[in-house]
Amino acid sequence: MLMPIIGRISTLLFGMAILIAGHGLQLAYVPLRAELFGWSNLAAGMLGSVYFSGFLLGCFLVPYLVSRSGHIRSFAALSSLGTASILALALSENYVFWLALRFLVGVSVAGLYLVIESWFNELVVEDNRGTVLAFYTMIALFAMASGQLLLKVSPIEDGSLLILAAMLFVAAAIPICLTRTAQPSQIPSASFSPFLVLRTSTAATIGALISGLVTGSYYGLAPAYGLQIGLAIDEISTMMALGIIGGALTQLPLGRLSDKMDRRIVIFSIMIVGALVSLLMLFSGVEGVPYLMVFYGGCAMPLYALSLAHASDNSASSSFLEIGTGLMIVHALGAIVGPLLVAQAMSLIGAHAFFIVNGLILMLGGSAIFVLTKIRGSAREHFTEFEMATTVSAQGAITLDPRVESEFDEADLGEVPQEVPQEVSQEVSQEVSQEVP
């Protein structure tokens, strides 16, 4: 059953993998180039924040573009915009010019993701959505890791890597634009209700925010951190790839573990372990940093997917699509703030502030989740199993999630409060134990 559906979406998967590899390359290249220009850490952090701002805006704007121009024309236009914006980075060292280009790249990447994801949604059926989503997630993560490894192809000082990234962007359009697959009828728009997201699950909202803070600073500043502590470009390339691969390898096992217990315990645990790994990074030798990054990524990268799964457990009476889109936006807001926060600390106390601040963020996030587990009981049992997810996507991937299709019998479930105070949970347990011999 899997091979026929993979065959139907193979051209889309191939185009997506090429696109994400090019995206991963330019994402790692920019902070390194900023460092070589002599720009401050705060300036480099701003480049990352502006990119994520463009990405967030693209999630709102691109659906309207596609509704007017169609998927293939929109993909070609957005691919051209991204390619031109990447190539234009080689024309000037003007900082404001680079900020504008990073914003445009963010808009184009969000749009390209949306177009491909909407095609996936059109082709898959309910029975294989989970399998296709997992396949999509793994390809996206390993393509992103491959993009980091492309840093080894050519020196940072010349424009060869920018040309390569731009080539991959435009090459991704070839299989997409030549596909014989019918265009989807519509593309999902982004809607965000912060009160709905918070009301559905405070823990999931905190998890998505923490995920955005740490992964945003990872993509925006980790290459510059590596350069500042004395790593060679080849070592930085390996370090970045291992962090992503670590997250890819741990996501499914952690998700399956969370199916067997309160997911907040798993989220809390990996935040604390991530904070401890950050502490270990401060005392390890420079040569050990690239390899320890696999453990850091293994803790930080799955946070978003676990938070999404926990929100699903609490959204029987709400729209999972709206909740999922809201968490994606919360994550993006964290990714905008994270690079600025970490960059400011790096400017004040040096490169090692990268792991000091991220470790503190993870520790504070884990502490907040731990407090929630003590004052609020788990809302109810898991009605759906964990599904893989990645932040290398837009809201189209959420509509691909099989949990969007899940329908619960509200009459059977009753009016279940989203999060049950621990005291009430304990009282109910005591009454039940007294009634049962």
N, C-alpha and C positions, 0 to 999 in steps of 0.2 A: 504493500500500500504506500510505503514511503517513497519508493523510487519514481512512480508515475508523477506524483505531485512535485517532487524535486525536479524532475525533467521539465515539467511545465513552467517552473519558475527559475530554471537554470540561467537563462540569459539575464534575468533581473539580479540574481545572486552574483553572477560574474561581474556585472556592471557595478553593483554595490561594493564588492570586494576591492575593485580597482579604485573606486572613488574614496573609500575609507583609508586605503593604503596611502593615497596621495594626501588626504586630509591629515593623517597621522604624521606624515613627513613634515608638512608645513607647520603643524602645530608644535612639533619639537624644534624646528629650525628657528622660529621667530624669537624665543627667549635667548637662544644661543647667539643669534646675530645681534640682538639688542645689547647683550653683554660685551660683545666685541666692539660695538660702537661706543662703548663707555657710558651708556645710559644707566641711570640709577635703578636700583631694585624696584622702587616705586613706579618708575616709568615702564619697566618690563611687566610689572603686575598690572598696570593699567591697560597694556596691550591685551592681556588675557581677559580682563574684565570687559573691555569693549567688544572683544570677539563674542563672549557669551551674551552680552547685551544684544548684539546683532542677531545671534541665534534665537534668543527669546522673541524678539520682534518678528523674525521670520516665521515663527510658529503661528503668529496671529495674521500676518499679511499674506503669506503665500497661498493659503486656501482661496482667497479672493482672486489672486492672479490666475490660478489654475482654472477656476470656474469660468473665467473670461476667455482664456487662451487655449485650454486643453493641456493634457499631461505632457505630451511629447514636445510641444512648442515651449511650454514652461520649463521642462527639464533642459532643453537646449539653451534657453535664455539664461537660466540660473547657472548652468555649467559654464557658459561663456563669461558670465559675471564673475564667478569664482576664479576661473582661469586668468582673466584679465587682472583681477585684483591681486592675485599671487605674483604674476609676472611684474606688475607695476612696483612691487616692493624693491625690485632691483634698480629702479630709476632714480631713487632719491634716498637720502638719509634724514630727511625732514621728519621730525617726530609726529607732528600733526597729520602729515600725509599718511604715515604708517597707521595712525589711529583710525583714520577714515577707511583705509583699505581693510584693516582687521574687522571693522564693523560690517563692511560689505561681504567679506568672506563668511562671517557668521550668518548673515541673512541667506546667502546662497547655499551654505551647507544645510541649514534647517530646511530650506525648500527642496533640495535634492533628496534628502531623507524622506520628506513627506510624500513626494511623488512616487518613489520606489515602494514605500510602505503601503500606499493606497493601492498599488497594483497587486501586492501580495494579498491584501485583504479581499480583492476581487476574485483571486484565483483559488484560495484555500476554502475548505468547507469546515464545518464545526468539528467534525470528528478528528481532523488532523491539525487543528490550529496550534495546540500545545507543542506538537512535534516540530512544526514549521517555525514557531517562535523560538524554540530551543536551537534549531539549526541556524536560524538567522542570527541569534545572539552570539553563538560560537564563531561564526564566520566574521561577524562584525568585530569581535574582540581580537581575534587572531589577525585580521587584516590591519587593525589599528596597531597591534604589536609589530607587524611586518613593516609598517610605515616608519616606526621608530628605528628599526634596524637599517633602513635606507640611509640614515645619517652617515653610515660608514662608506657610502659610495663615492663621495667627493668631499673636498675640503669645504668648511663652512664659509671661508673667506670669499670664494667666488660665487657666481650666481647659478652654478650647475644644479644645485639641489632645488632651487626655486623653479628652474626649468623642468626638472624631473617631476616635481609636485604638480606643476601646471599641466604637464603632459598626461599625467594620470587622471587629473580632473577631466580633461577634455576627452581622453580615451574612454572614460566611463560612459560617455554619452553614446558611443558607437553601438554597443549591444542594446542599450535602452531604446535609442531612437529607431533601430532597425527591427525591434521586436514585432512579431505578428499578433501578439496578445492584444485583445480588445482593451480600449481605455476604460478605466473605472468611471462610473457615472458621477461620482463626487469625491471630495477629499475632506477629511475631518477638520473642523475648525477648533481652535483652542479656546476653551472657556475656563474661567477660574473663579471659584467662590471660596475665599480663604476661611470663612466661617464654617462652610460645609466640610472642608478638609479637616479643620481643627476639631469640629464636633464629631466627625466620624472616628478619628483616632489622633489624639495628641502625640502618642508615641511614634506613629508613622510619619507625622509631620516633622517631628524632631529628627527622626532618622533620615528623612529626605534632605532636610536642611544641612545636617552634619555631613552627609554624603556630598552635597554640592560644595560645601566649604573645603573639604579635604581633596576631592578630585579636581575641583577648579584650580586650586593652588598647585596640585600635582602637575597638571598639563601646562599651567601657565608659568611655573617657576622652578620645577624640579630640574630641568636641563641647566638653568642658570646656577642653581645650587651646586650641581655636579661640577660645573666649570669653576666655580669659586673655591671649592675644596680641593681642586687639583686633579680631577678626573680628566682623562683624555676623551676626545669625542667618541671613540669606539666604546669606551667604558660607559659613557653617558647613554649611548644608544642601547647598549645591553641593559643598563639599569632601567631605562624607561620601558623597554619591552618586557622585562621580567616582572615589573610591577603589574602590568596589564595581564600577563599570562597567569600570574598568581591569583588575580581576581577571577579569571576565567576558570581556573582549576578548582577553586574552593566554592564557587557559587552554588552549584548543584548539590554537593554534599551538605553544605550548610542549610540549604533550602529544605532538603529531605529531613535533616535533623529538626528543623523548626516545625515540620509537619507533626512531629511526635510530642511537642511540648509548647508551652507559651512562647510564641515567636519573640516576644520582647526580651526573654532571657538570652536568646541567641544573639539578638541585636546588641544588648548590653555587653555580652561576653566578648564579641569581636571588637567592640569599641575599646574595651579595657585592654584586650590583647594588643590591638593596634597602638594604643598609647604606650604600652610597655615596649613594643618594637621600636617606636619612635625614640624612647629613652635609650634603648640599646644602640640605636644609630649614633647617638651622641658620643658613645664610648668605644665604638668599633673603629678599627683602622680604616683609612680611606679605601684601601683595596677591598674591604669587605662590604662596603656600602651597596654596590650594584647587586650583590647576591642576597643581601638582607632585604632588598626592596621587594623580592617576591613574597615575603611574609607580610610586609606592610600592605602591598596590593591585595594580598589574600584576605586581609581584614577590611580594608577601606572600600574596595571596589564592589563587593556584594551588598553593601548597606542599602543601596537604592532598591534592589530587587526584593530584599527581605522586608523593607518598609512597605513596598507596594503589596506584598503578600499579606502583611498584617492589616493594612487598610482594607483589603478584600475580605478579611474575616469580620470586619466591622461595618460592611456596607450592604447588607442584605436589603435594607429599605431605601437605598440610595442608588444612584447611577455609578457603577464602577468606572465607566468611561470618564465621567466628570471628575470623580475622585482621583483616578489615575493621572488625568491631565493636570489636575491641581497639584499633585505631588511632583510631577515633572517640572512644573513652573516653580514650585518651592525649591527644588533641586537647582534649577537654573539661577534663581536669585542668590542661592548660596554660592554658586560658582562665580557669580559676578563679584560678590563681596570677598570671597576667600583669597584670591590673588592680591587684592589691595591690603587686606589685613596682614597676610604673611609677608608681603613685600615691605610694608612699613616696619615690621619687626626686624627683618633682615637688614634694612638700612640702619637701624639703631644699634643692633647687637651682633650683626654678622651673619654669615651663611647658615650657621647651625640653628638660627632662629626658625629655619624652615621646619625642622622636626620638633623644636620646642613648642611652637605655636600649634602645629597640627596635633601634637601629642596632647596639649591642653584642651584643644577643641574636642578630640575624641574622649578624653577623660570627663569633661563637663557633660558631653552628650550622653555618655554611658551612665554617669551619675543621675542625670535627669530621668533616663529610662528606668534605672533601678528604683528610684523613688516612686515612679508611676506603678511599677509592679507591686509595691508595698501598699499603696493607698487605693489602687484600683485593680480589682480582679480581672481576669481574662473575660472578655465579653461573652464568648461562647466557643464551642468546639470549631475546628477548622472545617468549613464546608467544602472547600476546594483545596487541592494540593498546590504546593509551591510551583510557580512557573518562572522560568528564567526570564531575565529582562536586562537591558543594558541602557546606559545613558548615551551610548553612541546611536541615538535614534531620536525621533520626534514623536508627536502624539499619534502618528499613524501606527506605530508599533503597539500602542495600547489597544487600538481597535482590533489588532491581530490577536490579542490575548484572549484565550478561551473563556476567561472569567467574565468578559464582557457579555458572553452569550449565556452565562449561567443564570438561572431563574430560581428563586427560592419561594417555597410556599409560605407566604407570610401568615396564613391562618394557622399553620402548624408551628411556626416559629414563635408566634405571639409578639407582643410588643416588647422586644428585648432592648434594654438601654445599651448605649454604645459601649460604655465602660462601667462595670459594676463595682461599687465601693467594696473594699476587702472585708469590712466589718459585716456588711449584708451577706456576702458570700459565705463567711464563716458561720453566721447565724442559720442560714438555710442548711448548711452542711450538718450542723448540730441537730436541727429539727429532724432531718432525714434519718440521721443515725439513731435518734431516739425511737422513731417509728418502725425501723427495720430491726427485727430480732437478731 
